[in-house]
């Protein structure tokens, strides 16, 4: 018999996406900033640090968005939450069908 791998929950998938996307944004920002610093040293103009605004807006925005989702999901899955109640009704109907 094959063992079934546990299915990733939506929360775990979102955390993986958030981590990967944050890494991409950080590497992009570091690359652009390095080019800006090289250009500024070659031309004698002050370096441009505006790519760092990308980090603040993107990464913090994603973390806040994920936090809101996690709180909503927690409330729904608690006792008395809509997901919890739906699962309880399904279990009760399965018990009635087997008897």
C-alpha positions as CSV (number, residue, x, y, z in Angstrom):
1,X,0.0,0.0,0.0
2,X,1.1,3.5,-0.8
3,X,1.2,6.0,1.9
4,X,-0.7,9.2,1.0
5,X,1.3,12.4,1.5
6,X,-0.5,14.8,3.8
7,X,-2.2,17.5,1.7
8,X,-0.8,21.0,2.2
9,X,-3.3,23.3,3.8
10,X,-4.1,26.7,2.2
11,X,-2.4,28.5,5.0
12,X,0.9,26.6,4.4
13,X,0.6,27.2,0.6
14,X,0.1,30.9,1.3
15,X,3.1,31.0,3.6
16,X,5.3,29.3,1.0
17,X,4.1,31.8,-1.7
18,X,4.6,34.8,0.6
19,X,8.2,33.6,1.4
20,X,9.1,33.0,-2.2
21,X,7.6,36.3,-3.4
22,X,9.3,38.2,-0.7
23,X,12.6,36.6,-1.7
24,X,12.1,37.6,-5.3
25,X,11.2,41.2,-4.4
26,X,14.3,41.4,-2.1
27,X,16.7,40.1,-4.7
28,X,15.2,42.4,-7.3
29,X,15.6,45.4,-5.0
30,X,19.2,44.5,-4.1
31,X,20.1,44.2,-7.8
32,X,18.5,47.5,-8.7
33,X,20.2,49.2,-5.7
34,X,23.6,47.7,-6.6
35,X,23.2,49.1,-10.1
36,X,22.2,52.4,-8.8
37,X,25.2,52.6,-6.4
38,X,27.5,51.6,-9.3
39,X,26.0,54.2,-11.5
40,X,26.2,56.9,-8.9
41,X,29.8,56.2,-8.1
42,X,30.7,56.4,-11.9
43,X,28.8,59.6,-12.5
44,X,29.3,61.3,-9.1
45,X,25.6,61.8,-8.6
46,X,24.0,60.9,-5.2
47,X,22.7,57.3,-5.1
48,X,19.0,56.7,-5.5
49,X,17.5,54.7,-2.7
50,X,13.9,54.7,-3.9
51,X,14.0,50.9,-4.8
52,X,13.9,50.3,-1.1
53,X,10.3,51.6,-1.1
54,X,9.5,48.4,-3.0
55,X,10.5,46.3,0.0
56,X,8.4,48.3,2.4
57,X,5.2,48.4,0.3
58,X,5.3,44.9,-1.1
59,X,6.6,42.7,1.8
60,X,4.8,44.5,4.6
61,X,1.6,44.6,2.5
62,X,1.7,40.9,1.9
63,X,2.3,40.1,5.5
64,X,-0.6,42.2,6.6
65,X,-2.8,40.6,4.0
66,X,-1.8,37.1,5.2
67,X,-2.4,38.1,8.8
68,X,-6.0,39.2,8.0
69,X,-6.6,35.8,6.2
70,X,-5.1,33.8,9.1
71,X,-7.3,35.6,11.6
72,X,-10.4,35.1,9.5
73,X,-9.6,31.5,9.0
74,X,-9.0,31.0,12.7
75,X,-12.4,32.5,13.6
76,X,-14.2,30.4,11.0
77,X,-12.6,27.1,12.2
78,X,-13.2,27.7,15.9
79,X,-16.1,26.2,17.7
80,X,-19.2,28.1,16.6
81,X,-17.5,29.2,13.4
82,X,-19.1,28.5,10.0
83,X,-16.5,25.9,8.9
84,X,-16.6,24.1,12.2
85,X,-20.4,24.0,12.2
86,X,-20.5,22.7,8.6
87,X,-18.0,19.9,9.5
88,X,-20.1,19.0,12.5
89,X,-23.3,18.8,10.5
90,X,-21.5,16.5,7.9
91,X,-20.3,14.2,10.6
92,X,-23.8,14.0,12.2
93,X,-25.4,13.2,8.8
94,X,-22.8,10.5,8.2
95,X,-23.5,9.0,11.6
96,X,-27.3,9.0,10.8
97,X,-26.7,7.4,7.4
98,X,-24.6,4.5,8.9
99,X,-27.3,3.7,11.5
